[in-house]
Amino acid sequence: MFNSKESKNTFSGEPGGTNQILAGTTINGDIVCDGNIRVDGVLNGSLQAKGKVVIGASGVIEGEVNCQNADISGSVKAKVTVAELLSLKATAKLSGDISTNKLSIEPGANFTGACSMGGIVKDFNKHGSNSEKQRPVAEKMA
């Protein structure tokens, strides 16, 4: 009972772990993290993460967000740049421009802004090498 060497409330501090900003916490400033981060509080500033960003239903961010993947359930007023998948959950309110490779929007989510996705398609020719070309633009029909 008293000789237990394990503590249930220890901080791992390992790179790539998940950081948390709990509800009731307000941070004024920029955050840079090497792993994942979950925001249930308020961040007034930019957020840059090498991993996944999760913004809970009570989370609020006003600034810029850059990350690998993101799940948004809360409120974001920012330019959002996601390298892979951006998921807007039903309770999400996003006001700002987004740039992502893949986008998922659940019914009920609110998004106001411009969206930029992908952009370059690789074309394989008969010699086995690949070349990059822009996607064709659809023309307006009369």
Contacts in CASP RR format, 6 or more apart in sequence:
PFRMAT RR
TARGET T0000
AUTHOR 0000-0000-0000
METHOD contacts of the structure
MODEL  1
MFNSKESKNTFSGEPGGTNQILAGTTINGDIVCDGNIRVDGVLNGSLQAK
GKVVIGASGVIEGEVNCQNADISGSVKAKVTVAELLSLKATAKLSGDIST
NKLSIEPGANFTGACSMGGIVKDFNKHGSNSEKQRPVAEKMA
15 34 0 8 1.000
15 35 0 8 1.000
16 34 0 8 1.000
16 35 0 8 1.000
16 36 0 8 1.000
16 50 0 8 1.000
16 51 0 8 1.000
17 35 0 8 1.000
17 36 0 8 1.000
18 35 0 8 1.000
18 36 0 8 1.000
18 37 0 8 1.000
18 38 0 8 1.000
19 33 0 8 1.000
19 35 0 8 1.000
19 36 0 8 1.000
19 37 0 8 1.000
19 38 0 8 1.000
20 37 0 8 1.000
20 38 0 8 1.000
20 39 0 8 1.000
20 40 0 8 1.000
21 27 0 8 1.000
21 37 0 8 1.000
21 38 0 8 1.000
21 39 0 8 1.000
21 40 0 8 1.000
21 41 0 8 1.000
21 43 0 8 1.000
22 40 0 8 1.000
22 41 0 8 1.000
23 40 0 8 1.000
23 41 0 8 1.000
23 58 0 8 1.000
23 59 0 8 1.000
24 40 0 8 1.000
24 41 0 8 1.000
24 42 0 8 1.000
25 41 0 8 1.000
25 42 0 8 1.000
26 41 0 8 1.000
26 42 0 8 1.000
26 43 0 8 1.000
26 44 0 8 1.000
27 42 0 8 1.000
27 43 0 8 1.000
27 44 0 8 1.000
27 45 0 8 1.000
28 44 0 8 1.000
28 45 0 8 1.000
29 43 0 8 1.000
29 44 0 8 1.000
29 45 0 8 1.000
29 46 0 8 1.000
30 45 0 8 1.000
30 46 0 8 1.000
30 47 0 8 1.000
30 48 0 8 1.000
31 37 0 8 1.000
31 43 0 8 1.000
31 45 0 8 1.000
31 46 0 8 1.000
31 47 0 8 1.000
31 48 0 8 1.000
31 49 0 8 1.000
32 48 0 8 1.000
32 49 0 8 1.000
33 48 0 8 1.000
33 49 0 8 1.000
33 50 0 8 1.000
33 51 0 8 1.000
34 49 0 8 1.000
34 50 0 8 1.000
34 51 0 8 1.000
35 49 0 8 1.000
35 50 0 8 1.000
35 51 0 8 1.000
35 52 0 8 1.000
36 49 0 8 1.000
36 51 0 8 1.000
36 52 0 8 1.000
36 53 0 8 1.000
36 54 0 8 1.000
37 47 0 8 1.000
37 49 0 8 1.000
37 51 0 8 1.000
37 52 0 8 1.000
37 53 0 8 1.000
37 54 0 8 1.000
38 53 0 8 1.000
38 54 0 8 1.000
38 55 0 8 1.000
38 56 0 8 1.000
39 47 0 8 1.000
39 53 0 8 1.000
39 54 0 8 1.000
39 55 0 8 1.000
39 56 0 8 1.000
39 59 0 8 1.000
39 60 0 8 1.000
39 61 0 8 1.000
40 56 0 8 1.000
40 57 0 8 1.000
40 58 0 8 1.000
40 59 0 8 1.000
41 58 0 8 1.000
41 59 0 8 1.000
41 60 0 8 1.000
42 59 0 8 1.000
42 60 0 8 1.000
42 61 0 8 1.000
43 60 0 8 1.000
43 61 0 8 1.000
43 62 0 8 1.000
43 63 0 8 1.000
44 62 0 8 1.000
44 63 0 8 1.000
45 61 0 8 1.000
45 62 0 8 1.000
45 63 0 8 1.000
45 64 0 8 1.000
46 63 0 8 1.000
46 64 0 8 1.000
46 65 0 8 1.000
46 66 0 8 1.000
46 78 0 8 1.000
47 53 0 8 1.000
47 61 0 8 1.000
47 63 0 8 1.000
47 64 0 8 1.000
47 65 0 8 1.000
47 66 0 8 1.000
47 67 0 8 1.000
48 65 0 8 1.000
48 66 0 8 1.000
48 67 0 8 1.000
49 66 0 8 1.000
49 67 0 8 1.000
49 68 0 8 1.000
50 67 0 8 1.000
50 68 0 8 1.000
51 67 0 8 1.000
51 68 0 8 1.000
51 69 0 8 1.000
52 67 0 8 1.000
52 68 0 8 1.000
52 69 0 8 1.000
52 70 0 8 1.000
52 71 0 8 1.000
53 65 0 8 1.000
53 67 0 8 1.000
53 69 0 8 1.000
53 70 0 8 1.000
53 71 0 8 1.000
54 70 0 8 1.000
54 71 0 8 1.000
54 73 0 8 1.000
55 61 0 8 1.000
55 70 0 8 1.000
55 71 0 8 1.000
55 72 0 8 1.000
55 73 0 8 1.000
55 74 0 8 1.000
55 76 0 8 1.000
55 92 0 8 1.000
56 72 0 8 1.000
56 73 0 8 1.000
56 74 0 8 1.000
57 73 0 8 1.000
57 74 0 8 1.000
57 91 0 8 1.000
58 74 0 8 1.000
59 73 0 8 1.000
59 74 0 8 1.000
59 75 0 8 1.000
60 74 0 8 1.000
60 75 0 8 1.000
60 76 0 8 1.000
61 75 0 8 1.000
61 76 0 8 1.000
61 77 0 8 1.000
61 78 0 8 1.000
62 76 0 8 1.000
62 77 0 8 1.000
62 78 0 8 1.000
63 77 0 8 1.000
63 78 0 8 1.000
63 79 0 8 1.000
64 78 0 8 1.000
64 79 0 8 1.000
64 80 0 8 1.000
64 81 0 8 1.000
65 76 0 8 1.000
65 78 0 8 1.000
65 79 0 8 1.000
65 80 0 8 1.000
65 81 0 8 1.000
65 82 0 8 1.000
66 81 0 8 1.000
66 82 0 8 1.000
67 81 0 8 1.000
67 82 0 8 1.000
67 83 0 8 1.000
68 82 0 8 1.000
68 83 0 8 1.000
68 84 0 8 1.000
69 82 0 8 1.000
69 83 0 8 1.000
69 84 0 8 1.000
69 85 0 8 1.000
69 86 0 8 1.000
70 80 0 8 1.000
70 82 0 8 1.000
70 85 0 8 1.000
70 86 0 8 1.000
70 87 0 8 1.000
71 87 0 8 1.000
71 89 0 8 1.000
72 80 0 8 1.000
72 86 0 8 1.000
72 87 0 8 1.000
72 88 0 8 1.000
72 89 0 8 1.000
72 92 0 8 1.000
72 94 0 8 1.000
73 89 0 8 1.000
73 90 0 8 1.000
73 91 0 8 1.000
73 92 0 8 1.000
74 89 0 8 1.000
74 91 0 8 1.000
74 92 0 8 1.000
74 93 0 8 1.000
75 92 0 8 1.000
75 93 0 8 1.000
75 94 0 8 1.000
76 92 0 8 1.000
76 93 0 8 1.000
76 94 0 8 1.000
76 95 0 8 1.000
76 96 0 8 1.000
77 95 0 8 1.000
77 96 0 8 1.000
78 96 0 8 1.000
79 96 0 8 1.000
79 97 0 8 1.000
79 98 0 8 1.000
79 99 0 8 1.000
80 86 0 8 1.000
80 94 0 8 1.000
80 96 0 8 1.000
80 97 0 8 1.000
80 98 0 8 1.000
80 99 0 8 1.000
80 100 0 8 1.000
81 98 0 8 1.000
81 99 0 8 1.000
81 100 0 8 1.000
82 98 0 8 1.000
82 99 0 8 1.000
82 100 0 8 1.000
82 101 0 8 1.000
83 100 0 8 1.000
83 101 0 8 1.000
84 100 0 8 1.000
84 101 0 8 1.000
84 102 0 8 1.000
85 100 0 8 1.000
85 101 0 8 1.000
85 102 0 8 1.000
85 103 0 8 1.000
85 104 0 8 1.000
86 98 0 8 1.000
86 100 0 8 1.000
86 102 0 8 1.000
86 103 0 8 1.000
86 104 0 8 1.000
87 104 0 8 1.000
87 105 0 8 1.000
87 106 0 8 1.000
88 94 0 8 1.000
88 103 0 8 1.000
88 104 0 8 1.000
88 105 0 8 1.000
88 106 0 8 1.000
88 109 0 8 1.000
88 111 0 8 1.000
89 106 0 8 1.000
89 109 0 8 1.000
90 106 0 8 1.000
90 107 0 8 1.000
90 108 0 8 1.000
90 109 0 8 1.000
91 108 0 8 1.000
91 109 0 8 1.000
92 106 0 8 1.000
92 109 0 8 1.000
92 110 0 8 1.000
92 111 0 8 1.000
93 109 0 8 1.000
93 110 0 8 1.000
94 109 0 8 1.000
94 110 0 8 1.000
94 111 0 8 1.000
94 112 0 8 1.000
94 113 0 8 1.000
95 112 0 8 1.000
95 113 0 8 1.000
96 112 0 8 1.000
96 113 0 8 1.000
96 114 0 8 1.000
97 113 0 8 1.000
97 114 0 8 1.000
97 115 0 8 1.000
97 116 0 8 1.000
98 111 0 8 1.000
98 113 0 8 1.000
98 114 0 8 1.000
98 115 0 8 1.000
98 116 0 8 1.000
99 115 0 8 1.000
99 116 0 8 1.000
99 117 0 8 1.000
100 115 0 8 1.000
100 116 0 8 1.000
100 117 0 8 1.000
100 118 0 8 1.000
101 117 0 8 1.000
101 118 0 8 1.000
102 117 0 8 1.000
103 115 0 8 1.000
103 117 0 8 1.000
105 111 0 8 1.000
119 134 0 8 1.000
119 135 0 8 1.000
120 132 0 8 1.000
120 133 0 8 1.000
120 134 0 8 1.000
120 135 0 8 1.000
121 132 0 8 1.000
121 133 0 8 1.000
121 134 0 8 1.000
121 135 0 8 1.000
122 130 0 8 1.000
122 131 0 8 1.000
122 132 0 8 1.000
123 130 0 8 1.000
123 131 0 8 1.000
123 132 0 8 1.000
123 133 0 8 1.000
124 130 0 8 1.000
125 131 0 8 1.000
END
